[in-house]
Amino acid sequence: MKYISTRDRSISLSSSQAIAKGISAEGGLFVPETIPSLSLEKIEELISLDYISRAKEILKLYLTDFSEDELDFCVDNAYKAGKFSSEKVAPTVKVYDNVSLIELWRGPTCAFKDMALQLLPYLLTVSAKKACPDEEIVILVATSGDTGKAALEGFKDVPNTRILVFYPVDGVSPMQKLQMTTQEGNNVSVCAIRGNFDDAQNGVKAIFTNKEIEEKFRANSLSFSSANSINWGRLVPQIVYYVSAYCDMIENGEIKLGEKMNVVVPTGNFGNILAAYYAKQMGVPINKLICASNKNRVLTDFINTGVYDRNREFFMTSSPSMDILISSNLERLLFLLSGKNDEEIASLMKQLSADGKYKVSEEVLSALQSDFAAGCCDDEETLKTIKELYEKYNYLCDTHTAVAVNVANAYIEKTGDKTPMVIASTANPYKFSKAVLSAVKSEISSTDEFSMVEELNEFTGVEVPSQLASLKNKTPRFNNVANKEDMPKVVLDMLGI
Ligand SMILES: *Cc1c(COP(=O)(O)O)cnc(C)c1O
């Protein structure tokens, strides 16, 4: 299986090369040249397997230059017993009517990013051994909250890697900040930036192409890679859980083999829902993919009109991991929908960086709308949804998941579509205690973060994950705040070069 770039399909790499590089030199993203298929007979075989075995069966179709031993080593370590708070790793649970949630937040950092970032360090170190032996890999991450912590936890003390995370000083939740600043490990570093998430992300991109740093890296046998979802190694582990959800829906008696399900995903960078699209293209019986946005509704507008326009007000919402106006993985979908037309994609992306806007062709729009539906909701509706789900069905969900539940209900009401539904539940509610508490309880006595965690626990009886509760007694290790102009210096200081 070869990987090609969305902006130049003559560039062709092995899976390990694509993962080690992260992004193609001309700015395109790597995608598999063809999508492997999964027959119903094969899916039937997967039903009786555990998550680790399901993952191996799917991943070996994509990572064809990994040996069986290498893949076993990666997958066994990523999802081994004790790392996730459910022995099913990502359980699919029915919550009401014909609606089930796949709980993707049972890993070490309590958000769905763990599903990929527990595996990526293994994939990346095995890949690097093949693609660029003798080099130490430096992972740079810009985060608005969840990716940073999940990447730190995944890469902590992984030999031959260093990781540095930049986050906007006022742009993450108190719990997300504490999770990062108290991170343990000898190869990790965290730095706040005076600026917003875009400043942090632009700063990281500038470092990737900084000539002076590049020379210093070469002299010291170092190379960069990315742990953001532009890296194929972040995306491919996510395909697994949609296949697994389908198997679980059969096991749970919600559908029979061959019957379809709908999938609803709370979306920011378009990585998670793109993985569901790949699962559908492989042959998993999926009817509609429903893209849910918060008040930053750039994707809803795009799917409904074919015009992508980031020239609009940016809102800070109660679902901060979806506060984003440029969804980078949309590029991969457009490449597929355009019949792998690299020139068309390069031109659209050029328009996006020049004008912040582009319009897709009628053909692409109609292909898009045959697979996808979209909806959005604001903070008030998000909190109302949390309250309703809790009071009617005794299920406590986080703000991001609530956006998806709200959009799912509106879709059912509007279309009358009775297809059984799986909603991606992306974070544990205690990561966003303030918003969740204010949704379910009318009078709140606490003011600081950990009293709110306790008050939410006393009120609902829902267990607090120990890895969040224990942060209360930890002292932050990383208190540095830098100006965005000084990010290159922060990198060199961290590496001591
Ligand atoms: C990252 C994140 C999302 C958005 O996922 P994308 O793959 O960027 O679309 C949704 N919910 C939570 C909790 C997240 O951390």
Ligand as a Chemical Component Dictionary entry (heavy atoms), coordinates in Angstrom:
data_LIG
# 
_chem_comp.id                   LIG 
_chem_comp.type                 NON-POLYMER 
_chem_comp.pdbx_formal_charge   0 
_chem_comp.three_letter_code    LIG 
# 
loop_
_chem_comp_atom.comp_id 
_chem_comp_atom.atom_id 
_chem_comp_atom.alt_atom_id 
_chem_comp_atom.type_symbol 
_chem_comp_atom.charge 
_chem_comp_atom.model_Cartn_x 
_chem_comp_atom.model_Cartn_y 
_chem_comp_atom.model_Cartn_z 
_chem_comp_atom.pdbx_ordinal 
LIG C1 C1 C 0 -10.435 17.098 19.445 1  
LIG C2 C2 C 0 -11.797 16.985 19.995 2  
LIG C3 C3 C 0 -12.943 17.044 19.157 3  
LIG C4 C4 C 0 -12.848 17.317 17.674 4  
LIG O1 O1 O 0 -12.270 16.242 16.968 5  
LIG P1 P1 P 0 -11.707 16.447 15.493 6  
LIG O2 O2 O 0 -11.035 15.160 15.119 7  
LIG O3 O3 O 0 -10.705 17.582 15.608 8  
LIG O4 O4 O 0 -12.838 16.796 14.599 9  
LIG C5 C5 C 0 -14.182 16.839 19.731 10 
LIG N1 N1 N 0 -14.323 16.622 21.069 11 
LIG C6 C6 C 0 -13.250 16.580 21.895 12 
LIG C7 C7 C 0 -13.473 16.359 23.359 13 
LIG C8 C8 C 0 -11.958 16.747 21.404 14 
LIG O5 O5 O 0 -10.890 16.710 22.238 15 
# 
loop_
_chem_comp_bond.comp_id 
_chem_comp_bond.atom_id_1 
_chem_comp_bond.atom_id_2 
_chem_comp_bond.value_order 
_chem_comp_bond.pdbx_ordinal 
LIG C1 C2 SING 1  
LIG C2 C3 SING 2  
LIG C2 C8 DOUB 3  
LIG C3 C4 SING 4  
LIG C3 C5 DOUB 5  
LIG C4 O1 SING 6  
LIG O1 P1 SING 7  
LIG P1 O2 DOUB 8  
LIG P1 O3 SING 9  
LIG P1 O4 SING 10 
LIG C5 N1 SING 11 
LIG N1 C6 DOUB 12 
LIG C6 C7 SING 13 
LIG C6 C8 SING 14 
LIG C8 O5 SING 15 
# 
